[in-house]
Amino acid sequence: MSSRVQKLAGAYRQHLTVPWQVGLAAIQRVVFAVYDKADELRLRANVDEFALATAQAGKQWLLIDLTNAFPEWMMAQEYRDAYFECPEDLAGYQAGELSEFIGDLIAKLKARIEAESGPETVVALLGVGTLFGLARVSTLVEGIKESVTGRLLVFFPGEHHPEHHSYRLLDARDGWNYLAVPLQA
């Protein structure tokens, strides 16, 4: 029997068989590959299956791993040692989102996406679970979606509730309504 990740890769492969329409709104070009958070390591071990499916569909693949985005950002901060001593001093932190971090991340991602992708590219975001408590995935997607001229594939560890078009990251936070195309195993 195939694993949930293999089934998700199959759903992605099937999704790629539909010809890409030109002129879609940015939100219509966003795809969430929703998987159980317990399958994170299995997904990472098999992410090349998604790249292979993309190549077989005649598209380019740009994988962006966000796993180390926050540690790398924090290392670049002048007052990082003071933040570790007193984390509540992080400037711009409110309502589960570190605005300075997410703003810098969006700018960095937009520059990379615009430089390395085109209208036939699937830009895949891996490691969005590491943003939990620091940045909202919805804020990130909203910030970069216009830069993606092909498709934006977000590997999303959590849940999708189709009746409300809502997503819950790591099954832990109240969901948000989002009209991205959901792929599930």
C-alpha positions as CSV (number, residue, x, y, z in Angstrom):
1,M,0.0,0.0,0.0
2,S,1.3,3.4,-0.8
3,S,2.1,6.0,1.8
4,R,0.1,9.3,2.2
5,V,3.1,11.2,0.8
6,Q,3.1,9.0,-2.3
7,K,-0.6,9.6,-2.7
8,L,0.0,13.3,-2.3
9,A,2.7,13.2,-5.0
10,G,0.2,11.3,-7.2
11,A,-2.4,14.1,-6.6
12,Y,0.2,16.7,-7.6
13,R,1.2,14.7,-10.7
14,Q,-2.5,14.6,-11.7
15,H,-2.9,18.3,-11.0
16,L,0.0,19.0,-13.4
17,T,-1.9,17.2,-16.2
18,V,-4.3,20.2,-16.4
19,P,-2.9,22.8,-18.9
20,W,-1.9,26.0,-17.2
21,Q,-4.3,28.9,-18.1
22,V,-2.8,32.2,-18.9
23,G,-4.1,35.3,-17.1
24,L,-5.1,33.8,-13.8
25,A,-5.2,35.9,-10.7
26,A,-2.2,35.3,-8.4
27,I,-4.4,33.5,-5.8
28,Q,-5.5,31.1,-8.5
29,R,-1.9,30.1,-9.1
30,V,-1.3,29.0,-5.5
31,V,-1.5,25.3,-4.6
32,F,-1.3,23.9,-1.1
33,A,-0.1,20.4,-0.8
34,V,-1.7,19.5,2.6
35,Y,-0.2,16.7,4.5
36,D,-0.3,15.3,8.1
37,K,2.4,16.9,10.3
38,A,3.6,13.4,11.2
39,D,4.6,12.9,7.6
40,E,7.1,15.8,7.6
41,L,10.3,13.6,7.4
42,R,8.7,11.3,4.9
43,L,7.7,14.3,2.7
44,R,11.2,15.7,2.9
45,A,12.7,12.4,1.9
46,N,10.5,12.2,-1.1
47,V,10.4,15.9,-2.3
48,D,12.3,14.8,-5.4
49,E,9.2,13.0,-6.5
50,F,7.4,16.3,-6.8
51,A,10.4,17.7,-8.7
52,L,10.4,14.8,-11.1
53,A,6.6,15.1,-11.7
54,T,7.2,18.8,-12.5
55,A,10.0,18.0,-15.0
56,Q,7.9,15.3,-16.6
57,A,5.1,17.8,-17.1
58,G,7.6,20.1,-18.9
59,K,7.8,22.7,-16.2
60,Q,10.8,24.0,-14.2
61,W,11.2,23.5,-10.5
62,L,12.4,26.0,-7.9
63,L,12.5,24.6,-4.3
64,I,12.9,27.1,-1.5
65,D,13.4,25.6,1.9
66,L,12.4,27.9,4.7
67,T,13.6,25.7,7.5
68,N,16.5,27.9,8.5
69,A,14.9,31.2,7.5
70,F,14.5,32.4,11.1
71,P,17.9,31.3,12.5
72,E,19.6,32.9,9.5
73,W,17.6,36.1,10.0
74,M,18.3,36.1,13.7
75,M,22.1,35.6,13.2
76,A,22.1,38.7,11.1
77,Q,20.6,40.9,13.8
78,E,23.0,43.2,15.7
79,Y,21.3,42.6,19.0
80,R,20.6,38.9,18.7
81,D,22.4,38.0,22.0
82,A,20.2,40.5,23.9
83,Y,17.1,39.0,22.3
84,F,17.9,35.6,23.6
85,E,18.3,37.1,27.1
86,C,15.0,38.9,26.9
87,P,12.9,37.6,23.9
88,E,10.0,39.9,24.6
89,D,12.2,42.8,23.4
90,L,12.0,41.6,19.8
91,A,10.7,44.6,17.9
92,G,7.5,44.3,16.0
93,Y,6.2,41.2,17.6
94,Q,2.5,41.1,17.7
95,A,-0.3,38.5,17.4
96,G,1.9,35.6,16.6
97,E,3.9,37.3,13.9
98,L,7.3,38.9,14.0
99,S,6.7,41.7,11.5
100,E,10.4,42.6,10.9
101,F,11.3,39.0,10.2
102,I,8.3,38.4,7.8
103,G,9.0,41.6,6.0
104,D,12.6,40.7,5.4
105,L,11.7,37.1,4.4
106,I,9.1,38.3,1.9
107,A,11.6,40.8,0.3
108,K,14.3,38.1,0.1
109,L,11.9,35.5,-1.4
110,K,10.5,38.0,-3.9
111,A,14.0,38.8,-5.2
112,R,14.9,35.2,-5.5
113,I,11.6,34.2,-7.2
114,E,11.9,37.1,-9.7
115,A,15.5,36.2,-10.5
116,E,15.2,32.4,-10.8
117,S,11.7,31.6,-12.0
118,G,9.4,32.3,-15.0
119,P,5.9,31.6,-16.2
120,E,6.6,27.8,-16.6
121,T,8.1,27.4,-13.1
122,V,6.7,25.8,-10.0
123,V,8.0,27.6,-7.0
124,A,7.8,25.2,-4.1
125,L,8.0,26.3,-0.5
126,L,9.2,23.6,2.0
127,G,9.5,24.1,5.7
128,V,6.6,26.5,6.4
129,G,5.9,24.7,9.7
130,T,9.1,26.3,11.1
131,L,7.4,29.7,10.8
132,F,4.8,28.7,13.4
133,G,4.7,31.3,16.1
134,L,6.9,33.7,14.1
135,A,5.0,34.4,11.0
136,R,1.7,33.4,9.4
137,V,1.9,31.4,6.2
138,S,-1.0,33.4,4.9
139,T,1.0,36.6,5.3
140,L,4.0,35.0,3.5
141,V,1.8,33.7,0.6
142,E,0.1,37.1,0.2
143,G,3.4,38.8,0.2
144,I,5.0,36.7,-2.6
145,K,2.2,35.4,-4.7
146,E,2.4,38.3,-7.2
147,S,6.1,37.5,-7.8
148,V,5.3,34.0,-8.9
149,T,4.3,34.0,-12.6
150,G,4.0,30.2,-12.8
151,R,2.6,28.3,-9.8
152,L,3.3,28.5,-6.1
153,L,3.3,25.2,-4.4
154,V,3.2,25.3,-0.6
155,F,4.0,22.1,1.3
156,F,1.6,22.6,4.2
157,P,1.7,20.4,7.3
158,G,-1.7,20.7,8.7
159,E,-5.4,20.5,7.8
160,H,-7.7,21.8,5.1
161,H,-11.4,22.1,5.7
162,P,-13.1,22.4,2.2
163,E,-16.4,23.5,3.5
164,H,-14.8,26.8,4.7
165,H,-11.7,26.9,2.4
166,S,-9.8,27.1,5.7
167,Y,-6.3,25.9,6.6
168,R,-4.8,25.1,10.0
169,L,-1.0,25.0,10.2
170,L,0.2,22.1,12.4
171,D,-3.4,21.6,13.4
172,A,-2.7,24.0,16.3
173,R,-3.9,27.5,15.4
174,D,-7.2,28.8,14.3
175,G,-7.4,28.5,10.6
176,W,-7.7,31.1,8.0
177,N,-9.8,31.2,4.8
178,Y,-7.8,31.0,1.7
179,L,-8.8,30.2,-1.8
180,A,-5.7,28.3,-2.9
181,V,-6.1,25.0,-4.7
182,P,-5.8,22.2,-2.1
183,L,-4.1,18.9,-2.9
184,Q,-4.5,16.1,-0.4
185,A,-3.6,12.5,-0.2
